[in-house]
């Protein structure tokens, strides 16, 4: 199912090449808004979507389906006090939210199962069975 490809392009084209070159030269300006990585496997009668969400608790993650759109959101809040500001020499861990959406037309959205274990979210998404049209024989006279 080609429509399960996320809405952001990650192909190797000249624009991505230039974006990566700019990021490598100037640094990643949008590093706090990175997306999470996913793999989508065609397992015959279903698709298996695996998403890397390390450092998140199960309660921080939501998976919603609205019409033909599946959205995965993960949100983490930073708790800090005034005295924490001067303690850090370097702080690279990010807090905030991540979100990705996928077109799930051709998926039986009622039977999607989700499991989160060791920083990996796994969605089992059964394919819909295409309805074959009723064939009616017409007698030729």
C-alpha positions as CSV (number, residue, x, y, z in Angstrom):
1,X,0.0,0.0,0.0
2,X,1.8,3.0,-1.2
3,X,-0.5,5.5,0.6
4,X,0.9,4.4,3.9
5,X,4.0,6.5,3.2
6,X,4.2,9.5,5.6
7,X,3.4,12.9,4.3
8,X,6.9,14.2,4.6
9,X,9.3,13.4,1.7
10,X,12.5,11.7,2.7
11,X,13.6,10.8,-0.9
12,X,17.0,11.6,-2.2
13,X,16.4,14.6,-4.4
14,X,18.4,17.8,-4.9
15,X,16.3,19.8,-2.4
16,X,17.0,17.3,0.4
17,X,20.7,17.3,-0.5
18,X,20.8,21.1,-0.2
19,X,18.9,21.1,3.0
20,X,21.3,18.5,4.5
21,X,24.3,20.5,3.3
22,X,22.9,23.6,5.0
23,X,22.2,21.7,8.2
24,X,25.7,20.3,8.3
25,X,27.2,23.7,7.7
26,X,25.1,25.9,10.0
27,X,23.8,23.3,12.4
28,X,20.3,21.9,12.7
29,X,18.1,25.0,13.5
30,X,15.0,22.8,13.9
31,X,16.7,20.2,16.0
32,X,14.0,20.6,18.7
33,X,11.3,19.6,16.3
34,X,12.7,16.4,14.8
35,X,10.4,13.7,13.7
36,X,10.7,10.1,14.8
37,X,11.7,7.3,12.6
38,X,9.4,4.6,11.4
39,X,9.5,1.3,9.5
40,X,6.5,0.0,7.6
41,X,6.5,-3.7,6.8
42,X,4.0,-5.4,4.4
43,X,3.3,-8.7,6.3
44,X,0.8,-10.1,3.8
45,X,-2.6,-9.6,5.4
46,X,-1.5,-6.6,7.4
47,X,1.0,-3.8,7.7
48,X,3.3,-3.5,10.7
49,X,4.4,0.0,11.5
50,X,7.3,0.3,14.0
51,X,8.2,3.7,15.4
52,X,11.2,4.6,17.5
53,X,10.1,6.7,20.5
54,X,12.9,6.2,23.1
55,X,12.6,8.1,26.4
56,X,8.8,8.3,26.3
57,X,6.4,6.6,28.6
58,X,3.3,4.9,27.3
59,X,1.2,7.6,28.8
60,X,3.1,10.2,26.7
61,X,2.0,8.7,23.4
62,X,-1.3,8.8,21.6
63,X,-2.5,7.1,18.4
64,X,-5.6,8.6,16.8
65,X,-7.5,7.7,13.7
66,X,-9.8,10.2,12.0
67,X,-11.3,9.1,8.7
68,X,-8.4,7.9,6.6
69,X,-5.7,9.5,8.7
70,X,-3.7,7.9,11.5
71,X,-1.7,10.3,13.7
72,X,0.9,9.3,16.2
73,X,1.8,12.0,18.8
74,X,4.4,11.9,21.6
75,X,4.8,14.7,24.1
76,X,7.3,15.1,27.0
77,X,7.5,18.0,29.4
78,X,10.6,19.3,31.1
79,X,10.3,19.9,34.8
80,X,12.9,22.3,36.0
81,X,13.4,24.9,38.8
82,X,15.4,28.1,39.0
83,X,18.4,26.4,40.6
84,X,18.6,23.9,37.7
85,X,19.5,26.7,35.3
86,X,23.1,27.1,36.5
87,X,23.8,23.4,37.2
88,X,24.1,22.3,33.6
89,X,27.3,22.7,31.6
90,X,25.6,21.2,28.4
91,X,22.1,20.2,27.9
92,X,21.2,18.2,24.7
93,X,18.1,16.3,25.7
94,X,15.0,17.8,24.2
95,X,11.5,18.1,25.4
96,X,8.4,18.9,23.4
97,X,6.2,17.0,21.1
98,X,6.6,14.8,18.0
99,X,3.8,14.1,15.6
100,X,3.5,12.2,12.3
101,X,0.4,11.3,10.2
102,X,-0.2,8.5,7.8
103,X,-2.9,7.8,5.2
104,X,-4.6,4.6,6.2
105,X,-7.0,4.1,3.4
106,X,-7.1,0.4,2.7
107,X,-6.6,-0.4,6.4
108,X,-9.3,-1.9,8.7
109,X,-9.0,0.9,11.3
110,X,-11.3,-0.9,13.8
111,X,-8.8,-3.7,14.3
112,X,-5.6,-1.8,14.6
113,X,-3.5,-3.0,17.6
114,X,-0.8,-1.0,19.3
115,X,2.0,-2.1,21.7
116,X,4.8,0.0,23.3
117,X,7.8,-1.8,24.7
118,X,11.4,-0.6,25.3
119,X,11.0,2.7,23.3
120,X,9.4,1.0,20.3
121,X,5.8,1.5,19.3
122,X,4.4,-1.3,17.1
123,X,1.1,-1.0,15.3
124,X,-0.5,-4.0,13.6
125,X,-2.8,-2.7,10.9
126,X,-4.9,-5.3,9.1
127,X,-5.6,-4.7,5.4
128,X,-9.1,-4.4,4.3
129,X,-10.3,-7.1,1.9
130,X,-11.3,-5.5,-1.4
131,X,-14.9,-6.3,-2.1
132,X,-15.4,-8.1,-5.4
133,X,-18.3,-6.7,-7.4
134,X,-21.3,-9.0,-7.7
135,X,-21.3,-10.6,-11.0
136,X,-24.6,-11.3,-12.7
137,X,-24.8,-13.4,-15.8
138,X,-27.0,-11.9,-18.5
139,X,-28.6,-14.3,-20.8
140,X,-28.2,-13.4,-24.5
141,X,-31.3,-14.0,-26.6
